[in-house]
Amino acid sequence: MSRPAKPLLALALVAGLALPAAAEEIGPGTVVARVGATEITLGHMIVMRAQLPPEYQALPDDTLYQAILDQLIRQTAVAEQTGGELSLGARLALDNERRSFLAGEALGRAAEEAATEEAIQAAYEAAFAGAEPTPEYRAAHILVETEEEAQAAMAEVQDGADFAELAKSTSIDSSGPMGGELGWFTKGMMVQSFEDVVVAMEPGTVAGPFETQFGWHLVKLHESRLKDAPALDEVRESIVQQIQRDAMEAALERYAAEAEISRAEIEIDPAVLKNRELLDN
């Protein structure tokens, strides 16, 4: 009874040893399914997964693999029902989709090539090298509708009322439930009249009432500080995004300028664009 075990074990070992070699052959061209004569490859699946929203990409790998494969099989089965025959409108729509996709690819390459470490470092230094420390302020406020309400609130503060508790009970601003807290902010982040009051205050004091377009305010300045320029890693993402935006805009202008373009010199009523019946001809 024990003799067959050795051949079976040997077979299992051989099969096991063969697996890594087979795995190495798997690539984007690996066919995972066929629908009629149409092949669906692993590459098709990888691309579809990359295009999914983040919440779907977070699904377990085995679940997502099967769902993507099923989706591609169904799509292919349905697409084959056209027999390759499309209406004029559909063919033109595909032309536009292809044009848009290729343009996006070209601009994407330009953006990726532009965001080098040298470019990022240069942009960072241009923005922050030699920059003076930035004043920052941490404050809370109470916002009410009328001057009378603001004066009454100020009287309570002067009588020893807790500013945060008073904000919770009287302020009409969304910060009211949080005690009127505004967090840290710099110049330019608040309306000018509000900023002017805060900048002139000493930490620990309360100012007001004063009016802005939002209503009547009391403001308490908790503290102020000078903030140094951010480290490169703190602003790297925004710098990269700006470099890439600039690169795509420059590439768009350059490609359009280099292309041989001629516009037909014929008069066309712009309203004709609304006439989809032309596509039925």
N, C-alpha and C positions, 0 to 999 in steps of 0.2 A: 504493500500500500504506500510505502514511502518513496518508491522509485520515481513515480511521475513528478514528484515535487521538484527534483533537480532540473529537469528540462523546463518546467514552468517557471522556476526561479530564474533560470538562465535567459528565458524569453523575456521575462519582465525586466531583467537587467539590461538586456540589449535594447529593448524598447525605451527604457529610461535613459540610456546613454544616447539614444538617437534624438531625444527631445531637444537638447540645446541646439543641435545642428538645424533642426526644423525651425526652431524659434528664431535663429539668426536670419532665416530666409524670409521672415515676415516683414513686410514693408507696405508703403502706400499703394503699391500695385497688387497686393494680395487680394484675390477675389473672395468675398465673403458670401455672396449670393448671386444668383442669376434670375432674371425675370425675362423669359423668352430668350432673345439673343443679347439682351442688355446685361452687362456685368456691373455689379456693385462692389466697390473695393473698400479696403480698410481706409484708404485715403479719403473717400467720400464720407465715411463715418467720422473721421477725425475733424474734417472741416465742419460738418454739421454740428458736432459737439461744441466746437469753438464759437459757433454762432448763437448758441443757446443763451438765454438769460442766466445770470449767476445762480438764481434759486434752483434752476434745473441742473446746472453743472454740479451742484452740491449733492445731488442724488448719488446713491451707491453705484460704483462702477458697473457691477453686473446688471443692475436694473437699467442703467442708462444705456449700456451696450445693446441690450435687447430692444429697448424702446426705439433707439435710433435706427437699428437694423430694420425693425418692423415698419417704421415710418418711411424709410427709403424704399423698401419693397413695395409698400402700398402706393407711394408716389409714382414709382416706375410703372407699376401695373396700370394705374390710371392714365399716366402720360402716354402709354403705348396705345391707348384707345384713340388718340388723334391720328394714328397712322402716319405721323410726320406732316400731316396737312394742317396748316394754320390759316386763319383768316388774315386779311391784309392788316387789320388793326393789331392782331396778335404778333405778327412778324415785325411790325414797326415798333411795338412795345418792347420786344426782345432786342431789337437794335438799340433802342434807347437804354435799356438795362445794361447791355454789354458796353456801350459807350461810357455810361456812368461808372461801371465797375472798373474798366480799364483806366479811366481818368483817376479814380480813387487809388488804384494801385500805383500809378506813376507819382501822384502827389505823396502817397504814403512812403514810397522809397526816398523821395526828396527830403521828407521830414525826418526819416530815420537816419539818413546819411548826415544830416545837418547837426544832429544832437550828439556831437562828439564831446569827449571830456574836455578838450581844449576850448570848444565853443561854450560849454557850460561854465567853465572856470572864468573865461573872459567876460561872459554876461554877468556872472556874480560879482566880479571885481568892478565892472562898470556901474553896477547898481549900488554896491555897498562899500567899496573901498574908500576909506577916508570919510565915511558918513558919520555925522555927529550922533551921539546918543539921542534917542527919541523920548521925550517926556510922555509918561503914561499916568493915567489917573484911575483910581478905583472909587466909585461913588454909588450912592443910592438916592432915589428921589421919590417924592410924593407928587402925584398929578391929580388935580381936581379941576372942576369946570369953571369955577368963579373965583374972583379975587377974595371975596368974603370967606369962602371955604378955606382958601389958602391961608388967610390971616388967622382964622380960627385954629387951623392945624399948627401954625407957627407958634401961637400962644400956648398950645398944649406942649409943644416941644420945649419952649422956654420954661414951662412949669415943671419940667422933668419927665415928660412922657417919653417912652421908648420909641425911637424913630421907626424901627422896623415894625413894631406892633401897630403903630399908627398908620404906616403905609398899608399894612394888610387890611386894616379896617376902613380906610378912607380913599386910597389911591384908585383911580379908574384905569391906570396903566396895566398892561399885562404883567409887569414886574411886581405889582402889588402883592400877590400871594407869596412872593419870595422876599417880602420885606422891602420892596423897592430896589433891590440890588441890580446894578447895571454892569457889574464886573469891571474888568480893565478895558480902557479905551484910550485912543490917542487923538490928537487934533485932526479934525476933518471927519470924524466918525459920528459926531453929534451935530445938531443944528447950531449955527453960529452963536445965537444969543445964549444958548445953554452952555456952550463951550466957553464963552467969554466969562461967564459967572464962575465956572469950575476952575479955570486957569488962575483967576484972581484969589482963590480961596486958600486958606491954610488947612492942613489935615486936621480932622477932628471937629471942624466947625460946620454949622448949618447956615445956608443962605436962602433968601427968598422973603416974601413971594416975588416971583417974576414970571412974565408971560412969554410963551412961544405960540406958534400956530396950533399946538396941541392942547393948550390950556394953561393953567397956572401951576407953577412948580415950587416945591421946596427941595433943596438938594443938600445932601450930607457928603462931604469929601472924607473918605476913610484914610486914604494915603496916596502918595504920588511917588514916582521913581523915574530914573533914567534907564531906558532899555538900550543895550548895545545892539549893533547890527546882528542879525541872525546868522548862525552857522550855515555853511553851504548845504549840509544835509537837511536842514529845516526848510529850505526854500528850493531844493533841487527840483522837485516835481513841477512847481510853478515855472521855474526857469526853463525846464525842458519843454513844457507845453508852449511857452512863448516862443522859444527858438523854432519849434516845429510849426507853429502857426505862421511865423514870419517866413520860414522856408517854403511852406506850401503856397503862400501868397506870392512870393517871389517867383517860384517855379511856374505858377499859373500864368503870371504876366510874361515870363520868359518864353514859355512854350507857345503861348498865343502870338507873341511877337515874331517868333522864328518860323511859325507855320505859314505856308502859302495859302492865303485866304482870299477868296473872291466872292462877292455877294451878287446874286442875280439882280440885274437892273430891270425888274418888272414891278408893276404896281399891283399890290395885293391888299384887299380890304382886310384889316386886322380881325374883323368880326367873323371871317371865314374859319378861324380856329375853333369856333363853337359848333361848326357843322360836321358832326360825326357821320352824317349820311354819305359824305364823300368817300369814306372808307368802305362803304358797301358796294362801290362800283367795281 
